[in-house]
Amino acid sequence: MKTLAAFTLLAAWLSAALDVTQARVETVYFALGDELVLRPQLSGPITSITWKNKGNIVAEWIERVLPLEYYGGFKNNTVLNLITGELKISNMKKEQAGKFMVEVNNKDHDVEYDAVEIKKVSQPQVILRPLTCNKETSKVCTLSCEAEVSGAEPVTYLWKKGGGEWTEAEKDLNITNDEETQGVETFSCRLKNPVSEADSEPFENLFYIPPSSLIIIIVVVVVVLILGLLAAAGYAYKNGKLPFPSQPAPNNADPQPENNPLKEKESNHEGL
């Protein structure tokens, strides 16, 4: 009898331990004063729900038994969605960090949430390394995305060439003095964490080679000349002053006799 009781207790303990180990812990991050939203994946209608933080009840509701109630420091900054089970906490405080768990329809959910406070990232700065790197003698240089990240981890680094797209990369970016890099005018870096992001000022690429000034001048002059010729032709056409002579209109009428006073005088003398 004692053996059976001991076996039953052992089975119950193992079952409870198994239930605990089955819960998956998901880390969520928040910054002081920001909003934290916990979204459990549920199926079916909710008839009762209880959210807890570090073992203390945050919010509780039981259909037709207990109206929705908020507790402790969560009374004035928490909203519980009774359809989805979502818990939304605004203006998060330091003491509200820690583990959140939810019980739905008298059953613990299989995911617990570990709320961790982190700082927002500061604006990074692109630093050239080594400082002696130069356009004339260096083949490879390193750009470093520098910022104070203590207390803001985990952080992610992204880089952008000129006006291109942001690409996730490492903190340091190696650039080579080749044709591709010579066509990039600036480099920018972005520092990002789960609660914020900040961009550096564009950093001028020391390997950048601008297009030839002579070519630009020639192109501008040619374009101006073409536009000038087109404008002159349009003006001449509008005012009937074309730059080439017009052909005389054909005249089929008989020529009119000319009145020559000398010829008339000669004729009069011959008559006499």
C-alpha positions in Angstrom: 0.0 0.0 0.0 2.8 2.4 0.9 4.6 1.4 -2.3 1.6 2.2 -4.4 1.2 5.6 -2.7 4.9 6.4 -3.1 4.6 5.4 -6.8 1.5 7.6 -7.2 3.4 10.6 -5.6 6.4 10.0 -7.8 4.2 9.9 -11.0 2.5 13.1 -10.0 5.9 14.8 -9.3 7.3 13.6 -12.7 4.1 14.8 -14.4 4.4 18.3 -12.8 8.1 18.4 -13.6 7.3 17.5 -17.2 4.7 20.2 -17.5 7.2 22.7 -16.3 9.9 21.6 -18.7 7.5 21.7 -21.5 7.0 25.5 -21.1 9.1 27.4 -23.7 10.6 30.7 -22.5 10.5 33.5 -25.1 12.6 36.6 -24.4 11.0 40.0 -25.1 12.6 43.4 -24.8 11.3 46.8 -23.7 12.7 50.2 -23.0 11.7 52.2 -20.0 8.5 54.2 -20.7 7.7 52.2 -23.9 5.0 49.7 -24.6 5.2 45.9 -24.2 2.8 43.6 -26.0 2.6 39.9 -25.3 0.7 37.9 -27.9 0.1 34.2 -26.9 -1.0 31.9 -29.8 -4.3 30.5 -28.7 -7.0 28.4 -30.3 -10.7 28.3 -29.4 -12.7 30.8 -27.3 -11.5 32.0 -24.0 -13.7 31.4 -20.9 -11.1 32.3 -18.3 -7.7 33.9 -18.4 -5.1 34.9 -15.8 -1.8 36.8 -16.5 0.9 36.7 -13.9 4.2 38.6 -13.5 6.8 36.9 -11.3 4.0 34.9 -9.7 1.8 37.9 -9.0 -1.5 38.4 -10.8 -1.5 41.1 -13.4 -5.0 40.7 -14.8 -7.8 38.1 -14.4 -11.2 37.4 -15.9 -13.6 34.5 -15.7 -16.7 34.4 -17.9 -19.9 35.1 -16.0 -18.0 34.8 -12.7 -15.3 37.4 -12.4 -15.3 40.7 -14.3 -11.9 41.8 -15.8 -9.7 43.0 -13.0 -6.2 44.5 -13.0 -3.9 44.3 -10.0 -0.9 46.2 -8.4 1.2 48.5 -10.5 -0.6 47.2 -13.7 -4.0 48.8 -12.9 -3.5 52.0 -14.9 -1.3 51.0 -17.8 -2.5 47.5 -18.9 -5.1 46.3 -21.4 -6.1 42.7 -21.8 -7.9 41.5 -24.9 -10.4 38.9 -24.0 -10.8 37.6 -27.5 -7.1 37.1 -28.4 -5.5 36.9 -24.9 -3.1 39.7 -25.9 -1.7 41.7 -22.9 -0.6 45.3 -23.7 1.3 47.3 -21.1 2.1 50.9 -21.7 4.7 53.1 -20.0 6.7 50.1 -18.8 8.6 50.4 -15.5 11.8 48.8 -14.3 10.0 46.7 -11.7 7.7 45.3 -14.3 10.5 43.3 -15.9 10.7 39.6 -15.4 8.7 36.5 -16.3 5.2 36.7 -17.5 3.0 33.6 -17.8 -0.7 33.1 -18.8 -3.3 30.6 -17.8 -6.1 30.1 -20.3 -9.2 28.1 -19.5 -7.5 26.7 -16.4 -4.5 25.5 -18.3 -1.0 27.0 -18.3 0.1 28.2 -21.7 3.1 26.5 -23.2 5.0 29.7 -23.6 6.3 32.0 -20.9 7.7 35.5 -21.6 10.9 36.9 -20.0 10.6 40.7 -20.3 14.1 42.2 -20.3 14.7 46.0 -20.0 17.3 47.4 -22.5 18.4 50.9 -23.5 17.7 52.5 -26.8 20.7 52.7 -29.1 22.6 55.9 -29.5 23.6 57.4 -32.9 26.6 55.6 -34.3 29.6 57.2 -36.0 31.7 55.7 -38.9 35.4 55.6 -38.0 38.2 54.9 -40.5 40.8 52.4 -39.4 43.7 52.6 -39.4 43.8 56.3 -39.2 46.8 56.3 -41.6 44.6 54.8 -44.3 44.8 57.0 -47.5 43.8 57.0 -51.1 47.3 57.0 -52.6 49.0 54.0 -50.8 46.3 51.9 -49.2 44.7 48.9 -50.8 42.2 48.0 -48.1 40.8 50.1 -45.2 38.2 49.3 -42.5 35.1 51.3 -41.6 33.9 50.8 -38.0 30.4 51.5 -36.8 31.1 53.0 -33.4 28.6 53.7 -30.6 28.1 53.0 -26.9 26.1 49.7 -26.7 26.4 48.9 -23.1 22.9 48.0 -21.8 21.5 48.1 -25.3 22.3 44.6 -26.4 21.5 42.7 -28.5 22.4 45.0 -31.3 22.5 44.5 -35.1 24.7 46.4 -37.6 23.7 47.4 -41.1 25.6 49.2 -43.9 24.6 51.3 -46.9 26.6 52.3 -49.9 25.6 55.7 -51.2 21.9 55.8 -51.8 21.6 52.0 -52.0 19.8 49.5 -49.7 20.6 48.7 -46.1 22.4 45.3 -45.7 23.0 43.5 -42.4 26.7 43.0 -41.7 29.3 43.1 -39.0 30.4 46.1 -37.0 33.5 46.5 -39.2 33.3 46.8 -43.0 36.4 46.3 -45.1 36.6 48.4 -48.3 39.0 47.8 -51.2 40.5 50.4 -53.4 39.0 49.0 -56.6 36.7 50.2 -59.4 33.5 49.2 -57.6 34.4 51.1 -54.4 35.7 54.1 -56.3 32.2 54.6 -57.6 30.7 54.8 -54.1 30.5 58.4 -52.8 29.5 57.7 -49.2 29.1 54.9 -46.6 26.5 54.9 -43.8 25.9 52.5 -40.9 22.8 51.7 -38.8 22.7 50.4 -35.3 19.6 48.5 -34.4 18.2 46.6 -31.4 14.7 45.2 -30.6 13.4 48.6 -29.3 15.2 51.2 -31.4 17.5 52.1 -34.3 19.7 55.0 -35.3 21.7 56.0 -38.4 25.2 57.5 -38.7 25.9 60.6 -40.8 27.1 59.7 -44.3 30.9 59.1 -44.3 32.8 60.3 -47.4 34.6 57.4 -49.2 38.3 58.2 -49.4 38.6 56.0 -52.5 35.8 57.8 -54.3 36.7 59.1 -57.8 34.2 61.6 -59.1 33.4 61.7 -62.9 35.8 63.8 -65.0 35.1 67.5 -64.8 36.1 67.9 -68.5 33.5 65.4 -69.6 30.8 67.2 -67.6 31.7 70.5 -69.1 31.6 69.1 -72.6 28.3 67.5 -72.1 26.8 70.7 -70.6 28.2 72.8 -73.6 26.8 70.4 -76.2 23.4 70.3 -74.5 23.3 74.1 -74.3 24.2 74.4 -78.0 21.6 72.0 -79.0 18.9 73.7 -77.0 20.0 77.1 -78.4 19.8 75.9 -82.0 16.4 74.4 -81.4 15.2 77.6 -79.8 16.5 79.7 -82.7 14.9 77.4 -85.3 11.6 77.6 -83.5 11.7 81.3 -83.3 12.6 81.7 -87.0 9.8 79.3 -88.0 7.3 81.1 -85.9 8.2 84.5 -87.4 8.7 83.3 -91.0 12.4 84.1 -91.0 13.9 80.8 -92.0 17.6 80.6 -92.5 17.4 79.6 -96.2 16.0 81.6 -99.2 12.5 80.9 -100.4 11.9 80.0 -104.0 10.1 82.6 -106.2 6.5 81.7 -107.1 6.1 80.8 -110.8 4.5 83.6 -113.0 2.8 82.4 -116.3 1.4 85.9 -117.2 2.7 87.6 -120.4 5.4 90.2 -119.8 4.1 93.8 -120.0 5.8 96.0 -122.7 8.2 98.6 -121.3 7.6 102.3 -122.1 10.9 103.6 -123.6 10.7 107.3 -124.5 13.7 107.0 -126.8 12.1 104.4 -128.9 8.9 106.5 -129.2 10.9 109.5 -130.3 12.7 107.5 -133.1 9.4 106.3 -134.3 8.0 109.8 -134.6 11.1 110.9 -136.7 10.6 108.0 -139.1 7.1 109.1 -139.7 8.1 112.5 -140.7 
